[in-house]
């Protein structure tokens, strides 16, 4: 569990460094990126949950 948090923090730090080079700095610079990140997380999480539910349903029916 701790390894996953450390890996996530490292990837986020790298993404921040890379994004800084292509984005301009202003008081609301992170809002659009945060919205995109949140929507990607929600879509990715929902897709994972649907796949897991389908897999569980298949195993229960056998």
N, C-alpha and C positions, 0 to 999 in steps of 0.2 A: 504494500500500500504506500509506504513512504517513498519507495523507488518510483512509483507512478507519479506522485506529486513532484518529486525532484525532476523527473524527466519532463513533465508538463511545464514546470517553471523554466527549465532550460530552453525548451522549444518556444515558449512565449517570449522569452528574452531575445532569442534569435530573430523571431518574427518582428519584434519591436525595432530592433536594429535595422533590419532590412526594410521595413515599412517607413522608417524615418527618412530614408534616402529618396523616396518617391512621393512623399506627401508633404504638404506645406503645414507649418505650425500656426494654429490660431486657437482661440478659446474653445471652439467647438469641433476641433479636428477629430477627436475620438468618437464622436457621436455616431457618425455614419459607419465607421469601422466596427464599433460596438454593436450596432444594429445588424450589420451583416454577419458578424460572429455569432450573435444570439440566434439569428434565424438559421444559420448553418448548424448550430448545435441542436436546435429544436428539430430540424428536419432529420439530421443524422440520428438523434436519439429516438425519434418516432419510428424511423425506418428500422432501427435495431430492435425496438420493442415489438413491432409487427412481425419481423422475421422470427424472433424468439417465441412469440405466441403461436405462430403457425407451426413451428418445430415441435412445441409442446403438444399441440393438438394432434399432430401426426403420431407422436409417440404414445399418446393416450388411447388412440383408436386402434392400435395394433394389439 
